[in-house]
Amino acid sequence: MDIPLAMTILSSFSRYNLLNPDVKGFAGLDNYEFLATDPACGPSIAHTRTLITSVLVITVVGGVLLAM
């Protein structure tokens, strides 16, 4: 397993607040519960999916047109 992936997984179980960095500790599954219950999560995922799809389509179509 790559180190960045392992660090990301470990960080996802940590409690850390950028406004109050002294509050640290093990959060367990609280971060995932917050993500699942956050009303902004659904639209954020939809916008990210739209952005990724549009960039891929533009890149592939543009690359094929330039190649031709």
RABELRA-V478792 format. One record per backbone hydrogen bond with DSSP energy under -0.5 kcal/mol. CO is the residue of the C=O (numbers start at 1). NH is the residue of the N-H. If there is no record, write none. Layout:
co=CO nh=NH
co=CO nh=NH
This chain:
co=2 nh=6
co=3 nh=7
co=4 nh=8
co=5 nh=9
co=6 nh=10
co=7 nh=11
co=8 nh=12
co=9 nh=13
co=10 nh=13
co=11 nh=14
co=13 nh=27
co=13 nh=28
co=14 nh=16
co=15 nh=25
co=17 nh=20
co=20 nh=17
co=20 nh=23
co=22 nh=24
co=23 nh=17
co=25 nh=15
co=27 nh=30
co=29 nh=33
co=30 nh=34
co=31 nh=35
co=32 nh=36
co=33 nh=37
co=34 nh=38
co=38 nh=41
co=39 nh=43
co=40 nh=44
co=41 nh=45
co=42 nh=46
co=43 nh=47
co=44 nh=48
co=45 nh=49
co=46 nh=50
co=47 nh=51
co=48 nh=52
co=49 nh=53
co=50 nh=54
co=51 nh=55
co=52 nh=56
co=53 nh=57
co=54 nh=58
co=55 nh=59
co=56 nh=60
co=57 nh=61
co=58 nh=62
co=59 nh=63
co=60 nh=64
co=61 nh=65
co=62 nh=66
co=63 nh=67
co=64 nh=68
